[in-house]
Amino acid sequence: MTINPYTPGFGQRPLVVVGRERQLARGHETLLTVAGTGRASTSPLVLLGVRGIGKTVALGLLRDDAEREGFVTVMVRLDRVSSAAQLITSGVAEQVAPLAAQGASGHWRRFTELIAQLSIDVSIAGVVTVGRRPTESEPDVLTERQVLARSLISAAQIAREDGRPGLAVFIDEIQEARVNDLVVLVNALQDALTAPDTPVAVFAAGLPDSPARLMAAGSFAERFEFTVLEPFDARQATAALVGPAVRVGVSWDAAAADLLAQESGGSPYLVQLFGDAAWRAGRPASGDVIGRADADAAIAAARESLQAGMFPGRWARCTDGERELLIAIATVADAEGVAASDAITAVLGKSGTPGWSRVRASLINKGYIVPRGRGKLGFSIAGFRDYVLGLDESSAGPRTRPGASAGLRAEQVPLGELPAGPASGDQ
């Protein structure tokens, strides 16, 4: 059997990348501008989309591009417990330390003095040690904002001294940072990107609510460059499905490929999941053809996996009001999985209430539903509608009947589930 070319895991890069040409080209333009001018990019480029749409993969491709252009690059993934300033600064330290060892040391002492104020120590060998996060009460310590901004500036200058175009920073899961950390991050990026002679480019990725969270942290974040990663169209889904197999000498029956491309609903993650399941069902060798029986087996296996893991996990994280809205969408959605807002409100027995809008925004921000054109909503991943419609008390607990409760009142939606700042339900 030929090695399986499909990669359905988190952030795993597919063998064939399709549908992200516009974002990659825009990122390349940014890198060339920074390299050619010696100045920072005018704003961070932020990739947006639901989970499984390929944000991490696209961010990784942009980093590869930056490395080919000679930039010093650092990739970090934010979380809800770590200091964003420490994560980014320690990552930068790891990458610039080897340059200091090669002689680009004009700003090295200043850089190490700065990061020490975040309890970060780095040797010229690139060994980074991160200690306890400093508190605001400690005397003679710069703010995290100042340290992060000045560290980025110093690192970019170290890179330039070494003959590199500059520093490129890549920040994944930006929406995961705590509110205070986002305030530090947004303001520090503003400081660094407006400093003279600072060749820094910043790229980030996050869920659809990221703009609202960033703007709440600093209003000037509205001038960040946001770009949405859309689901694949039919042609792109087919290419993403067939391409990896062709690379290893295996072909697809056209009808089988069309079936899985349609079943994927344009989700890059589902394309890889279906491809992987079909491959394991057919166990093809070079020269073989993946057929309809393999595709049918792939659909069954993928559905079993999703209904055992992802779908109940998503349902468990929903409030009562969110569940009520999900059931309403599933009930009135058409064959394409798209539901009109007027049909949803008719089922719910409500029309245009603030609670409706806030719950819808919360589900969009979580990445469970997506706008499908003006006045329409759909599920972000194929198969979740069927899961919601099939819920019963024995498998998922009591199911709220649409309109049977006041679950969509705004005051019943936990504020922790909503983005800080303006609602982002129409992004």
C-alpha positions as CSV (number, residue, x, y, z in Angstrom):
1,M,0.0,0.0,0.0
2,T,1.3,3.5,-0.9
3,I,1.8,5.9,2.0
4,N,-1.4,7.8,2.9
5,P,-1.0,11.4,1.6
6,Y,-3.9,12.9,3.5
7,T,-3.4,15.0,6.7
8,P,-6.6,15.6,8.7
9,G,-4.9,16.6,11.9
10,F,-4.8,20.1,13.5
11,G,-2.6,22.5,11.5
12,Q,-1.3,19.7,9.3
13,R,-0.2,21.0,5.9
14,P,-1.9,19.2,3.0
15,L,0.2,17.8,0.2
16,V,-1.7,20.1,-2.2
17,V,-2.7,23.6,-1.2
18,V,-5.6,25.2,-3.1
19,G,-7.8,28.3,-2.7
20,R,-5.5,30.5,-0.7
21,E,-3.7,32.2,-3.6
22,R,-5.0,35.7,-2.8
23,Q,-4.0,35.7,0.9
24,L,-0.5,34.3,0.1
25,A,0.0,36.8,-2.6
26,R,-0.9,39.7,-0.3
27,G,1.4,38.4,2.3
28,H,4.2,38.2,-0.2
29,E,3.6,41.8,-1.2
30,T,4.0,42.8,2.4
31,L,7.3,41.0,2.8
32,L,8.7,42.5,-0.3
33,T,7.7,46.0,0.8
34,V,9.3,45.6,4.2
35,A,12.5,44.1,2.6
36,G,12.7,46.9,0.0
37,T,12.0,49.9,2.3
38,G,13.5,48.8,5.6
39,R,10.3,50.0,7.2
40,A,7.6,48.1,9.1
41,S,4.5,46.9,7.4
42,T,1.6,49.4,7.6
43,S,-0.5,47.0,9.7
44,P,-0.7,43.4,10.7
45,L,-2.3,41.0,8.2
46,V,-4.9,38.9,10.1
47,L,-6.4,35.8,8.6
48,L,-10.0,35.0,9.8
49,G,-12.2,32.0,9.6
50,V,-13.9,29.2,11.4
51,R,-12.0,26.2,12.8
52,G,-10.9,23.8,10.1
53,I,-10.8,26.4,7.4
54,G,-7.0,26.3,7.1
55,K,-5.8,29.4,9.0
56,T,-2.8,27.7,10.7
57,V,-1.8,26.1,7.4
58,A,-2.0,29.5,5.6
59,L,0.0,31.2,8.3
60,G,2.7,28.5,8.1
61,L,2.9,29.0,4.3
62,L,3.4,32.7,4.8
63,R,6.2,31.9,7.3
64,D,7.8,29.7,4.7
65,D,7.6,32.5,2.2
66,A,9.3,34.9,4.7
67,E,12.1,32.4,5.4
68,R,12.7,32.1,1.6
69,E,13.0,35.9,1.4
70,G,15.6,35.7,4.2
71,F,13.6,37.1,7.1
72,V,14.1,36.1,10.7
73,T,10.8,34.5,11.6
74,V,9.0,33.5,14.8
75,M,5.7,31.6,15.1
76,V,3.7,31.6,18.4
77,R,0.3,30.3,19.3
78,L,-1.5,32.2,22.0
79,D,-3.5,30.6,24.8
80,R,-5.7,31.6,27.8
81,V,-3.1,31.1,30.5
82,S,0.3,32.3,29.1
83,S,1.5,35.9,28.8
84,A,1.3,36.9,25.2
85,A,4.3,39.2,25.7
86,Q,6.4,36.5,27.2
87,L,5.4,34.0,24.5
88,I,6.3,36.3,21.6
89,T,9.4,37.8,23.2
90,S,10.9,34.4,24.1
91,G,10.1,33.1,20.6
92,V,11.9,36.1,19.1
93,A,14.9,35.6,21.4
94,E,15.3,32.0,20.2
95,Q,15.5,33.2,16.6
96,V,17.8,36.2,17.0
97,A,20.3,34.6,19.4
98,P,22.2,32.7,16.7
99,L,22.7,36.0,14.8
100,A,24.3,37.5,17.9
101,A,26.7,34.6,17.9
102,Q,27.6,35.4,14.3
103,G,28.5,38.9,15.1
104,A,25.3,40.9,14.7
105,S,25.6,42.1,18.3
106,G,25.2,45.9,18.1
107,H,21.7,45.7,19.7
108,W,22.2,42.4,21.5
109,R,22.9,43.8,24.9
110,R,20.0,46.1,24.8
111,F,17.7,43.3,23.6
112,T,18.8,41.0,26.5
113,E,18.3,43.8,29.0
114,L,14.8,44.4,27.7
115,I,13.7,40.8,27.8
116,A,15.1,40.3,31.3
117,Q,12.3,42.6,32.5
118,L,9.9,39.9,31.3
119,S,11.9,37.3,33.3
120,I,13.4,35.9,30.1
121,D,17.0,34.9,29.8
122,V,18.7,33.8,26.6
123,S,22.2,32.6,25.8
124,I,24.0,33.2,22.6
125,A,23.5,29.5,21.9
126,G,19.8,30.3,21.7
127,V,18.8,28.6,25.0
128,V,15.8,30.5,26.4
129,T,14.7,30.4,30.0
130,V,11.4,31.9,31.0
131,G,10.7,32.6,34.7
132,R,7.8,34.0,36.7
133,R,5.9,36.7,35.0
134,P,6.7,40.0,36.6
135,T,4.0,41.9,38.5
136,E,3.1,45.5,38.1
137,S,4.2,46.3,41.6
138,E,7.8,45.5,41.0
139,P,9.9,48.7,40.9
140,D,11.9,50.0,37.9
141,V,10.3,47.7,35.4
142,L,9.0,48.8,32.0
143,T,5.5,47.9,31.1
144,E,4.9,44.7,29.2
145,R,3.8,46.9,26.3
146,Q,7.1,48.8,26.2
147,V,9.2,45.7,26.6
148,L,7.4,43.8,23.8
149,A,7.5,46.8,21.4
150,R,11.1,47.6,22.1
151,S,12.1,43.9,21.9
152,L,10.6,43.7,18.4
153,I,12.4,46.8,17.3
154,S,15.7,45.6,18.6
155,A,15.3,42.2,17.1
156,A,14.5,43.7,13.7
157,Q,17.6,45.8,13.9
158,I,19.7,42.8,14.8
159,A,18.3,41.0,11.8
160,R,19.1,44.0,9.6
161,E,22.7,44.1,10.9
162,D,23.1,40.5,9.9
163,G,22.1,41.3,6.4
164,R,18.5,40.0,6.7
165,P,15.5,41.9,5.3
166,G,14.0,42.1,8.8
167,L,11.8,40.3,11.4
168,A,8.5,38.5,10.5
169,V,6.2,37.6,13.4
170,F,3.4,35.0,13.1
171,I,0.7,34.8,15.8
172,D,-1.8,32.0,15.7
173,E,-5.0,31.7,17.7
174,I,-4.9,35.4,18.5
175,Q,-8.5,35.3,19.9
176,E,-7.3,33.0,22.7
177,A,-5.3,35.7,24.5
178,R,-6.8,37.2,27.7
179,V,-8.2,40.7,27.5
180,N,-5.3,42.4,29.3
181,D,-2.8,40.5,27.1
182,L,-4.6,41.6,24.0
183,V,-4.4,45.2,25.2
184,V,-0.6,44.8,25.7
185,L,-0.2,43.0,22.3
186,V,-2.2,45.5,20.2
187,N,-0.6,48.5,21.6
188,A,2.9,47.0,21.4
189,L,2.3,46.2,17.8
190,Q,1.2,49.7,17.1
191,D,4.3,51.0,18.8
192,A,6.7,48.7,16.9
193,L,5.0,49.2,13.5
194,T,5.2,53.0,13.7
195,A,8.8,53.2,14.9
196,P,11.3,54.5,12.3
197,D,13.6,52.2,10.5
198,T,12.1,49.1,11.9
199,P,11.7,46.3,9.3
200,V,9.0,44.2,11.0
201,A,6.1,42.4,9.4
202,V,3.3,40.9,11.5
203,F,0.8,38.2,10.5
204,A,-1.9,36.6,12.6
205,A,-4.8,34.2,12.5
206,G,-8.0,33.9,14.5
207,L,-11.7,33.1,14.7
208,P,-14.3,35.4,13.2
209,D,-14.7,37.3,16.5
210,S,-11.0,38.4,16.4
211,P,-11.6,41.9,14.9
212,A,-14.1,42.8,17.7
213,R,-11.7,41.5,20.4
214,L,-8.7,43.4,18.9
215,M,-10.7,46.6,18.4
216,A,-11.9,46.4,22.0
217,A,-8.2,46.2,23.1
218,G,-7.3,49.2,20.9
219,S,-9.6,51.1,18.6
220,F,-6.8,51.6,16.0
221,A,-6.9,47.9,15.4
222,E,-9.8,48.7,13.0
223,R,-7.0,49.6,10.6
224,F,-5.5,46.2,10.8
225,E,-5.8,44.3,7.5
226,F,-8.4,41.5,7.9
227,T,-8.9,38.9,5.3
228,V,-11.4,36.0,5.5
229,L,-10.6,32.4,4.4
230,E,-13.7,31.1,2.7
231,P,-14.8,27.5,2.2
232,F,-13.7,25.8,-0.9
233,D,-15.9,25.9,-4.0
234,A,-16.7,22.6,-5.8
235,R,-13.6,22.9,-8.0
236,Q,-11.2,23.7,-5.2
237,A,-12.6,20.9,-3.0
238,T,-12.2,18.4,-5.8
239,A,-8.6,19.5,-6.4
240,A,-7.8,19.4,-2.7
241,L,-9.2,15.8,-2.6
242,V,-7.7,14.4,-5.8
243,G,-4.4,16.2,-5.8
244,P,-2.6,14.4,-2.9
245,A,-3.5,11.0,-4.3
246,V,-2.3,11.9,-7.8
247,R,1.1,13.0,-6.3
248,V,1.6,9.4,-5.1
249,G,0.4,7.7,-8.3
250,V,-3.2,6.9,-7.2
251,S,-6.3,8.3,-9.1
252,W,-9.9,8.8,-8.2
253,D,-13.1,7.7,-9.8
254,A,-14.8,11.0,-10.9
255,A,-18.1,10.2,-9.3
256,A,-16.5,9.2,-6.0
257,A,-14.5,12.4,-5.9
258,D,-17.5,14.6,-6.7
259,L,-19.5,12.9,-3.9
260,L,-16.9,13.6,-1.2
261,A,-16.3,17.1,-2.5
262,Q,-20.0,17.8,-2.2
263,E,-20.3,16.1,1.2
264,S,-17.4,18.2,2.6
265,G,-19.4,21.4,2.2
266,G,-16.2,23.1,1.2
267,S,-14.5,22.5,4.6
268,P,-10.7,21.9,4.0
269,Y,-10.7,19.8,7.2
270,L,-13.4,17.5,5.9
271,V,-11.7,17.2,2.6
272,Q,-8.7,15.8,4.3
273,L,-10.8,13.7,6.7
274,F,-12.7,12.1,3.8
275,G,-9.6,11.6,1.8
276,D,-7.9,9.9,4.7
277,A,-10.9,7.6,5.4
278,A,-11.3,6.7,1.8
279,W,-7.6,5.8,1.6
280,R,-7.8,3.6,4.6
281,A,-10.9,1.9,3.2
282,G,-9.4,1.2,-0.2
283,R,-5.7,0.7,0.8
284,P,-4.6,1.6,-2.7
285,A,-1.3,0.9,-4.3
286,S,0.3,3.0,-7.0
287,G,-1.8,2.8,-10.1
288,D,-5.0,2.0,-8.3
289,V,-8.3,3.9,-8.4
290,I,-10.2,5.1,-5.3
291,G,-13.9,4.2,-6.1
292,R,-17.4,4.8,-5.0
293,A,-17.4,2.0,-2.4
294,D,-14.3,3.7,-0.8
295,A,-16.1,7.0,-0.8
296,D,-19.2,5.6,0.9
297,A,-17.0,3.9,3.5
298,A,-15.3,7.2,4.0
299,I,-18.5,9.1,4.7
300,A,-19.6,6.5,7.2
301,A,-16.3,6.5,9.0
302,A,-16.0,10.3,9.1
303,R,-19.6,10.7,10.4
304,E,-18.9,8.2,13.2
305,S,-15.8,10.1,14.2
306,L,-17.5,13.5,14.2
307,Q,-20.5,12.3,16.0
308,A,-18.4,10.7,18.7
309,G,-16.1,13.6,19.2
310,M,-16.4,17.0,17.6
311,F,-20.2,17.4,17.5
312,P,-21.1,16.4,21.1
313,G,-18.1,18.5,22.2
314,R,-19.6,21.6,20.4
315,W,-23.1,20.9,21.7
316,A,-21.8,20.6,25.3
317,R,-20.2,24.1,25.0
318,C,-23.4,25.7,24.0
319,T,-25.8,27.6,26.2
320,D,-29.5,26.8,26.3
321,G,-30.2,29.8,24.0
322,E,-27.5,28.7,21.6
323,R,-28.9,25.2,21.4
324,E,-32.4,26.6,20.7
325,L,-31.1,28.6,17.8
326,L,-29.0,25.7,16.4
327,I,-32.1,23.5,16.5
328,A,-34.2,26.2,14.7
329,I,-31.5,26.6,12.0
330,A,-31.3,22.8,11.5
331,T,-35.1,22.5,11.3
332,V,-35.6,25.1,8.5
333,A,-32.4,24.7,6.6
334,D,-32.7,23.7,2.9
335,A,-30.9,20.9,1.1
336,E,-27.7,23.0,1.0
337,G,-27.9,23.5,4.8
338,V,-28.8,27.2,4.5
339,A,-31.5,28.7,6.6
340,A,-33.2,32.1,6.0
341,S,-33.5,34.4,9.0
342,D,-37.2,35.0,8.6
343,A,-37.8,31.2,8.6
344,I,-35.7,30.9,11.8
345,T,-37.6,33.6,13.6
346,A,-40.9,32.1,12.5
347,V,-39.9,28.8,14.2
348,L,-38.6,30.6,17.3
349,G,-41.7,32.8,17.6
350,K,-39.5,35.9,17.9
351,S,-38.5,38.5,15.4
352,G,-35.5,40.7,15.5
353,T,-35.0,40.7,19.3
354,P,-31.7,41.7,20.8
355,G,-31.3,38.2,22.3
356,W,-31.6,36.6,18.9
357,S,-28.9,38.8,17.5
358,R,-26.5,38.3,20.5
359,V,-26.9,34.5,20.5
360,R,-26.4,34.4,16.7
361,A,-23.2,36.5,17.1
362,S,-22.0,34.2,19.9
363,L,-22.4,31.1,17.7
364,I,-20.7,32.8,14.8
365,N,-17.8,33.8,17.0
366,K,-17.5,30.2,18.3
367,G,-17.3,29.1,14.7
368,Y,-20.3,26.8,14.8
369,I,-22.4,28.8,12.3
370,V,-21.5,31.1,9.4
371,P,-23.4,33.8,7.4
372,R,-24.4,32.4,4.0
373,G,-25.3,35.7,2.3
374,R,-27.7,38.4,3.4
375,G,-30.2,37.2,5.9
376,K,-29.1,33.6,5.8
377,L,-27.2,31.3,8.1
378,G,-25.7,27.8,7.9
379,F,-23.5,25.4,9.8
380,S,-19.8,25.8,9.5
381,I,-19.1,22.1,9.0
382,A,-21.2,19.6,7.1
383,G,-22.9,17.0,9.2
384,F,-23.5,19.1,12.3
385,R,-27.1,19.8,11.1
386,D,-27.9,16.1,11.0
387,Y,-26.4,15.6,14.4
388,V,-28.5,18.4,15.9
389,L,-31.7,17.0,14.3
390,G,-30.9,13.6,15.6
391,L,-30.4,14.6,19.2
392,D,-32.5,12.9,21.8
393,E,-32.5,12.6,25.6
394,S,-30.6,9.4,25.7
395,S,-27.7,10.7,23.7
396,A,-27.3,14.3,24.4
397,G,-29.6,15.3,27.3
398,P,-32.9,17.2,27.1
399,R,-33.3,18.9,23.8
400,T,-35.0,22.3,24.0
401,R,-37.8,22.8,21.5
402,P,-37.6,26.0,19.5
403,G,-39.8,28.7,21.0
404,A,-40.5,26.7,24.1
405,S,-38.4,28.8,26.5
406,A,-36.9,32.2,26.8
407,G,-33.5,30.9,26.0
408,L,-32.8,33.7,23.5
409,R,-33.2,36.5,25.9
410,A,-30.0,38.6,26.0
411,E,-29.7,38.5,29.7
412,Q,-29.5,34.7,29.6
413,V,-26.5,34.6,27.3
414,P,-23.3,34.5,29.4
415,L,-21.2,37.5,28.7
416,G,-18.1,35.3,28.7
417,E,-19.3,33.7,25.5
418,L,-19.5,37.1,23.7
419,P,-16.7,39.1,22.1
420,A,-15.5,42.1,24.1
421,G,-16.6,45.3,22.3
422,P,-18.9,45.5,19.3
423,A,-20.9,42.5,18.2
424,S,-19.3,40.7,15.2
425,G,-22.3,38.7,14.0
426,D,-22.2,40.0,10.5
427,Q,-18.5,39.4,9.7
